Amino acid sequence: MQQIDEKLLEVISNETKKSISGINIVTPSVYMDLFSKFALSHNADINEEDKITDYLLSKKISLFTNMQDAASKNAKQLSESTDKALLAIKDKNEDILKEVLKETQSLQLEIERLKKSVYKDELTNIYNRKWLNDNFLEDESQSFKDCGTLAIIDLNYFKIINDTYGHIIGDKVLIYIANQIKKASNSVVRYGGDEFIIIFSSTITRENAQAQLNNIREEVIKKHLVVKESSFKVSFSFGICEFKKGDILTDIIELADSNMYEDKIQIKNRITGI
């Protein structure tokens, strides 16, 4: 049995969530049975659940502590720069004002860096769910602030890639796909595991979004990814749904996911493996 880590835990969790999507009633025992089954398929040890929980919790606490320290440091620097600026204005000291300007510019860069760390997925360097929530949704209702088009993207045969070449190669495939679909829009979100979401603005029609994703997919399918002496292909399926202001995110994702069903059948008939 291999020691379970965060990435493997995410893979198992996503496989479990997919498997229960068609089940009407899911009790904790049903979920645990399915989770255990997928963990066993990855030869992963989930017996030490407390250690796994402590490990993930310590990582989150460390991240928030570092962010808190950085925020405190920036607030202190801003306060000091403000005091210096007031003194410089009073004394009409141009040199100090230039120094304050330089410090403020440095602070702005640091704030931007912190914003990226909050909003970016660590692996693929594209946006995460928090960015999606903060930029497109109303906090309480999880409804869209404006209208547009949403596309959900799901990799085909990703489990086979992981099982055949390992999770390091699987991670590289996720990074590759993320970079490819960014060609369609900068608003790309890693929604979970091997699923991505693209938000198109209202100026992009559903037909145009579909054409862009089709073109990107054809480019991806033509490419052979090389691992030592062997090579393989990757592909993805997608579903698209337009949304209006006030529509609920989960409802739109469900509709887009339903629209992806037919696309997945067609692409898997064309591409029968890796």
C-alpha positions as CSV (number, residue, x, y, z in Angstrom):
1,M,0.0,0.0,0.0
2,Q,1.3,3.5,-0.9
3,Q,1.1,6.4,1.5
4,I,-1.8,8.7,0.4
5,D,-0.9,12.3,-0.5
6,E,-3.0,15.4,-1.3
7,K,-3.0,14.9,-5.1
8,L,-3.9,11.2,-4.9
9,L,-6.6,12.1,-2.4
10,E,-8.0,14.6,-4.8
11,V,-8.0,12.0,-7.6
12,I,-9.8,9.4,-5.5
13,S,-12.3,12.0,-4.3
14,N,-13.2,13.1,-7.8
15,E,-13.6,9.5,-9.0
16,T,-15.9,8.9,-6.1
17,K,-18.0,12.1,-6.8
18,K,-18.4,11.0,-10.5
19,S,-19.5,7.6,-9.5
20,I,-22.3,8.9,-7.2
21,S,-23.6,11.5,-9.6
22,G,-26.3,9.1,-10.9
23,I,-27.3,7.8,-7.5
24,N,-30.4,9.4,-6.0
25,I,-29.6,8.8,-2.3
26,V,-26.1,8.6,-1.0
27,T,-25.6,7.8,2.6
28,P,-22.2,8.2,4.4
29,S,-21.7,4.4,4.3
30,V,-22.3,4.3,0.5
31,Y,-19.9,7.1,0.0
32,M,-17.2,5.5,2.1
33,D,-17.6,2.1,0.4
34,L,-17.1,3.8,-3.0
35,F,-14.2,5.9,-1.7
36,S,-12.6,2.8,-0.3
37,K,-13.0,0.9,-3.7
38,F,-11.3,3.7,-5.6
39,A,-8.6,4.0,-3.0
40,L,-7.9,0.3,-3.4
41,S,-7.7,0.6,-7.2
42,H,-4.9,3.1,-6.6
43,N,-3.3,0.9,-4.0
44,A,-3.7,3.7,-1.5
45,D,-3.8,3.3,2.3
46,I,-6.8,5.2,3.8
47,N,-6.7,3.5,7.2
48,E,-4.8,6.4,8.9
49,E,-7.6,8.9,8.2
50,D,-6.7,11.1,11.1
51,K,-3.1,11.6,9.8
52,I,-4.5,12.5,6.3
53,T,-6.8,15.1,7.9
54,D,-4.1,16.5,10.1
55,Y,-1.7,16.7,7.1
56,L,-4.3,18.6,4.9
57,L,-5.3,20.9,7.8
58,S,-1.7,21.8,8.6
59,K,-1.1,22.7,4.9
60,K,-4.2,25.0,4.9
61,I,-3.2,26.6,8.3
62,S,0.3,27.2,7.0
63,L,-1.0,28.9,3.9
64,F,-3.4,31.2,5.9
65,T,-0.7,32.0,8.4
66,N,1.7,33.0,5.7
67,M,-1.0,35.2,4.1
68,Q,-1.8,36.8,7.4
69,D,1.9,37.6,8.1
70,A,2.2,39.1,4.6
71,A,-1.0,41.2,5.1
72,S,0.3,42.5,8.5
73,K,3.7,43.3,7.0
74,N,2.0,45.2,4.1
75,A,-0.3,47.1,6.4
76,K,2.6,48.2,8.5
77,Q,4.6,49.3,5.5
78,L,1.5,51.2,4.1
79,S,1.1,53.0,7.5
80,E,4.8,54.0,7.6
81,S,4.7,55.2,3.9
82,T,1.6,57.3,4.7
83,D,3.4,58.9,7.6
84,K,6.4,59.6,5.5
85,A,4.3,61.1,2.7
86,L,2.5,63.4,5.1
87,L,5.8,64.6,6.5
88,A,7.3,65.0,3.1
89,I,4.3,67.1,1.9
90,K,4.6,69.3,5.0
91,D,8.3,69.8,4.5
92,K,8.0,69.9,0.7
93,N,10.7,67.2,0.5
94,E,10.7,65.8,-3.0
95,D,13.3,63.1,-2.3
96,I,11.1,61.5,0.4
97,L,8.0,61.7,-1.9
98,K,10.0,59.8,-4.5
99,E,11.0,57.2,-1.9
100,V,7.4,56.8,-0.8
101,L,6.3,56.4,-4.4
102,K,8.8,53.6,-4.9
103,E,7.7,51.9,-1.7
104,T,4.0,52.1,-2.8
105,Q,4.8,50.6,-6.2
106,S,6.6,47.8,-4.5
107,L,3.6,47.3,-2.2
108,Q,1.2,47.1,-5.1
109,L,3.3,44.4,-6.7
110,E,3.2,42.4,-3.4
111,I,-0.5,42.8,-3.2
112,E,-0.9,41.5,-6.8
113,R,1.3,38.5,-5.9
114,L,-0.9,37.7,-2.9
115,K,-4.0,38.0,-5.0
116,K,-2.6,35.5,-7.5
117,S,-1.7,33.0,-4.7
118,V,-5.4,33.2,-3.5
119,Y,-6.9,32.9,-6.9
120,K,-4.6,30.5,-8.8
121,D,-4.6,26.7,-8.9
122,E,-1.2,25.6,-7.6
123,L,-0.7,22.9,-10.3
124,T,-2.0,24.4,-13.5
125,N,-1.5,28.1,-12.6
126,I,-5.0,28.9,-13.9
127,Y,-7.8,30.2,-11.8
128,N,-9.5,28.3,-9.0
129,R,-13.1,28.2,-7.7
130,K,-12.6,31.1,-5.4
131,W,-11.7,33.3,-8.3
132,L,-14.9,32.2,-10.1
133,N,-17.0,32.9,-7.1
134,D,-15.5,36.3,-6.3
135,N,-15.6,37.6,-9.9
136,F,-18.8,36.1,-11.4
137,L,-21.1,35.2,-8.6
138,E,-23.2,36.9,-6.0
139,D,-21.9,35.7,-2.6
140,E,-25.1,34.3,-0.9
141,S,-27.1,33.1,-3.9
142,Q,-24.2,31.8,-6.0
143,S,-26.0,33.3,-9.0
144,F,-24.3,35.0,-11.9
145,K,-23.8,38.8,-11.8
146,D,-24.0,39.1,-15.6
147,C,-24.9,37.0,-18.7
148,G,-22.5,34.9,-20.7
149,T,-21.6,31.4,-21.8
150,L,-20.2,28.6,-19.7
151,A,-18.3,25.6,-21.0
152,I,-17.3,22.6,-18.9
153,I,-14.4,20.4,-20.1
154,D,-13.6,16.9,-19.0
155,L,-10.5,14.9,-20.0
156,N,-11.1,11.5,-21.7
157,Y,-9.3,8.4,-20.4
158,F,-7.5,10.4,-17.7
159,K,-7.5,7.5,-15.3
160,I,-5.9,5.3,-17.9
161,I,-3.1,7.9,-18.3
162,N,-2.5,8.0,-14.5
163,D,-2.6,4.2,-14.2
164,T,-0.3,3.7,-17.2
165,Y,2.3,6.5,-16.7
166,G,1.8,7.7,-13.1
167,H,0.5,10.8,-11.5
168,I,3.5,13.0,-12.4
169,I,2.7,12.5,-16.1
170,G,-1.0,13.0,-15.3
171,D,-0.1,16.4,-13.7
172,K,1.8,17.4,-16.8
173,V,-1.2,16.5,-19.0
174,L,-3.4,18.7,-16.8
175,I,-1.0,21.6,-17.2
176,Y,-0.8,21.0,-21.0
177,I,-4.6,21.0,-21.4
178,A,-5.0,24.0,-19.2
179,N,-2.5,26.0,-21.4
180,Q,-4.3,24.8,-24.6
181,I,-7.8,25.8,-23.5
182,K,-6.6,29.2,-22.3
183,K,-6.4,30.0,-26.1
184,A,-10.2,30.2,-26.0
185,S,-10.4,32.6,-23.0
186,N,-8.4,33.9,-20.1
187,S,-11.3,33.0,-17.8
188,V,-10.4,29.4,-17.3
189,V,-11.0,27.6,-14.0
190,R,-9.8,24.3,-12.7
191,Y,-13.1,23.1,-11.3
192,G,-11.7,19.8,-9.8
193,G,-9.5,16.9,-10.8
194,D,-9.5,16.7,-14.6
195,E,-12.5,19.1,-15.0
196,F,-12.2,22.7,-16.2
197,I,-14.7,25.5,-16.7
198,I,-14.4,28.4,-19.2
199,I,-16.5,31.5,-18.8
200,F,-17.1,33.4,-22.1
201,S,-18.3,36.9,-22.1
202,S,-21.7,37.9,-23.5
203,T,-20.0,39.1,-26.7
204,I,-19.1,35.5,-27.6
205,T,-22.0,33.4,-28.9
206,R,-22.5,29.8,-28.0
207,E,-21.7,28.8,-31.6
208,N,-18.4,30.8,-31.5
209,A,-17.4,29.2,-28.2
210,Q,-18.1,25.8,-29.6
211,A,-16.1,26.5,-32.7
212,Q,-13.1,27.7,-30.7
213,L,-13.1,24.6,-28.4
214,N,-13.5,22.3,-31.4
215,N,-10.5,23.8,-33.1
216,I,-8.4,23.5,-29.9
217,R,-9.5,19.9,-29.4
218,E,-8.5,19.0,-33.0
219,E,-5.0,20.5,-32.3
220,V,-4.7,18.5,-29.1
221,I,-5.8,15.2,-30.7
222,K,-3.1,15.5,-33.4
223,K,-0.3,15.9,-30.8
224,H,1.6,12.9,-29.5
225,L,2.8,13.3,-25.9
226,V,6.1,11.4,-25.4
227,V,7.1,9.5,-22.3
228,K,10.5,7.9,-22.6
229,E,10.2,5.3,-25.4
230,S,6.4,5.5,-25.7
231,S,3.8,8.1,-26.7
232,F,0.1,8.7,-26.2
233,K,-2.7,11.0,-27.2
234,V,-5.1,13.0,-25.0
235,S,-8.5,14.3,-25.8
236,F,-11.3,16.1,-24.0
237,S,-15.1,16.4,-24.2
238,F,-17.0,19.6,-23.5
239,G,-20.5,20.9,-23.0
240,I,-21.7,24.5,-23.4
241,C,-24.6,26.4,-21.8
242,E,-25.6,30.0,-22.0
243,F,-26.5,31.8,-18.7
244,K,-28.4,34.9,-17.8
245,K,-27.9,37.3,-14.8
246,G,-29.4,35.6,-11.8
247,D,-28.9,32.0,-13.0
248,I,-27.5,29.7,-10.4
249,L,-24.0,28.3,-11.1
250,T,-24.8,24.7,-10.2
251,D,-27.9,24.7,-12.5
252,I,-25.8,25.9,-15.4
253,I,-23.0,23.4,-14.8
254,E,-25.6,20.6,-14.6
255,L,-27.0,21.7,-18.0
256,A,-23.6,22.1,-19.5
257,D,-22.6,18.6,-18.2
258,S,-25.8,17.2,-19.7
259,N,-24.9,18.8,-23.1
260,M,-21.4,17.2,-22.8
261,Y,-22.9,13.7,-22.7
262,E,-23.5,13.4,-26.4
263,D,-20.2,15.1,-27.2
264,K,-18.4,12.5,-25.0
265,I,-20.0,9.6,-26.8
266,Q,-19.0,11.0,-30.2
267,I,-15.4,11.8,-29.3
268,K,-14.9,8.4,-27.6
269,N,-16.2,6.7,-30.7
270,R,-13.5,8.5,-32.6
271,I,-10.8,8.2,-30.0
272,T,-11.0,4.8,-28.4
273,G,-8.1,5.1,-26.0
274,I,-4.8,6.9,-25.4
